[in-house]
Amino acid sequence: MGWLEVSIEVEQRSLSRVEAALEDLEAASITLLDAEDHPILEPGPGETPLWPQVTVRALFHDHVDRIGLFDALQIMVPWLTPEKITARGVADEDWTRVWMDTFQPMQFGRRTWIYPSTSEPPADSEAAIVRLDPGLAFGTGTHPTTALCLAWLDGLELRGKTVLDFGCGSGILAIAALKLGAARAIGIDNDPQAIVASRDNAERNGVVEHLDLYLPDDVPAGLAADVVVANILAGALIALQPTITAHCRTNAPLALSGILADQADEVAAAYRADFADLAITPQEDWVRIDGVRR
């Protein structure tokens, strides 16, 4: 039986998120290695020493769907771009090239388009063009949860408003909101590399001056937005309901995604007391829940 070995280089502080994703994807084994040349020290009792930069190697059965596996990884770890992933056991495959060759411009709603760097958009003053390359499946529109949120934002009147992207990942939703006319966007994520990815993508799209990014501990007291979108996972949406609700101004539209269809009722129940007109919109196995702050 053959194996596919997937290697990912991460910072120590982001390791637990990557390990959890690999475990959820049923890796047969996970090995941690020093990504650089740090000295090996004798650990104290009960200690698990880790290097500042860690190479994570995971083994999967060779019949695994490679593209599906990599997309799933990036659903769970939005900042994980193709250059951070290498694979052995698949001869002469350049996975970054595969993504780039198959990733075409995508439209969401009436005006919103995602374009890779390999395609040039037409001169259309009506279009809101976001430039992102594939590899951020939770953040390029290739995943249904992102597509649901982009279509929702496209249907709102955002001109002059402040939009909060809670769990910003790649920053795609905040960037799209700015392209659609929002005066200000705010991104919050508990992963420092997500903050870096969001800032880098905002710079590429020429909107970084209008985007504020925060780790949860750094969020200013009383921060509230005119529009809030949270594309994370169902369990986190339920646990963070008080925090997300507190960031919504009265009458602020809210969209929640990252929710499997069979989780929709539980998530909706957590928000029903504070939000009116909750609606559930499906796409494939996923749903978006949206409503308005009471």
HUWO-V573775 format. One record per run of one state. SS is the DSSP state (~ for helix, > for strand, _ for the rest). FROM is the first residue (numbers start at 1). LEN is the number of residues. If there is no record, write none. Layout:
ss->(SS:SS)
from->(FROM:FROM)
len->(LEN:LEN)
This chain:
ss->(_:>:~:_:>:_:>:_:~:_:~:>:_:~:_:>:_:>:_:>:_:~:_:~:_:>:_:~:_:>:_:~:_:~:>:_:~:_:>:_:~:_:~:_:>:~:_:>:_:>:_)
from->(1:3:12:25:29:35:53:62:66:77:82:85:89:95:103:106:109:112:116:128:132:137:140:144:155:162:167:172:180:184:189:192:205:208:211:215:216:219:225:232:234:240:241:247:248:261:272:275:284:286:294)
len->(2:9:13:4:6:18:9:4:11:5:3:4:6:8:3:3:3:4:12:4:5:3:4:11:7:5:5:8:4:5:3:13:3:3:4:1:3:6:7:2:6:1:6:1:13:11:3:9:2:8:1)
